[in-house]
């Protein structure tokens, strides 16, 4: 089963990518911004004495950001065709 930590990484990356992508009308910017924030958090976990970095966290971040990017692209496409 997938741990709660991975679900949280997925959800936060999804939300960040979706909000950034829709607010800037750039799904790629949302994806990259989300991965940047997630990557920075993992780097912090690596250098922090209390943190614990995991490769699985980056995978969960990538999947969440990727799905949000696809949905953002589709939403923007539908919105532009409706005009």
C-alpha positions in Angstrom: 0.0 0.0 0.0 1.1 3.6 -0.6 2.1 5.5 2.5 0.4 8.6 3.7 3.6 10.6 3.1 3.6 9.7 -0.6 -0.1 10.7 -0.9 0.6 14.1 0.7 3.5 14.6 -1.7 1.3 13.7 -4.6 -1.5 16.0 -3.5 0.6 19.1 -2.7 2.5 18.7 -6.0 -0.8 18.3 -7.9 -2.3 21.4 -6.3 0.8 23.5 -6.8 1.1 22.5 -10.5 -2.6 23.1 -11.1 -2.7 26.5 -9.4 0.5 27.7 -11.1 -0.4 26.3 -14.5 -3.9 27.8 -14.5 -3.0 31.1 -13.0 -0.2 31.7 -15.5 -2.0 29.8 -18.4 1.2 27.8 -18.7 0.9 24.1 -17.8 4.7 23.6 -18.2 5.4 26.5 -15.8 3.1 24.8 -13.3 4.9 21.5 -13.7 8.4 22.9 -13.4 7.4 25.2 -10.5 5.9 22.2 -8.6 8.9 20.0 -9.2 11.2 22.8 -8.2 9.4 23.3 -4.9 9.3 19.5 -4.3 13.0 19.2 -5.2 14.0 22.0 -2.9 12.1 20.3 0.0 13.9 17.1 -0.7 17.3 18.9 -0.7 16.3 20.5 2.6 15.5 17.0 4.0 18.9 15.8 2.9 20.8 18.5 4.6 18.6 18.8 7.7 19.5 16.7 10.7 15.8 16.0 11.3 14.8 15.5 7.7 14.7 12.3 5.7 14.9 12.5 1.9 13.4 9.7 -0.2 13.4 9.0 -3.9 9.8 7.9 -3.6 8.8 11.4 -2.6 10.2 12.7 -5.9 8.3 10.1 -7.8 5.1 11.0 -6.0 5.8 14.7 -6.7 6.4 14.0 -10.4 3.2 11.9 -10.8 1.1 14.6 -9.0 2.6 17.4 -11.0 2.3 15.4 -14.3 -1.4 14.6 -13.8 -2.1 18.2 -12.9 -0.2 19.4 -16.0 -2.3 17.2 -18.3 -5.6 18.4 -16.6 -4.4 22.0 -16.8 -3.6 21.7 -20.5 -7.0 20.1 -21.2 -8.8 22.8 -19.2 -7.0 25.6 -21.0 -7.6 24.0 -24.4 -11.4 23.6 -23.7 -11.6 27.1 -22.4 -9.8 28.5 -25.5 -12.1 26.5 -27.8 -15.2 27.8 -26.0 -14.3 31.4 -26.8 
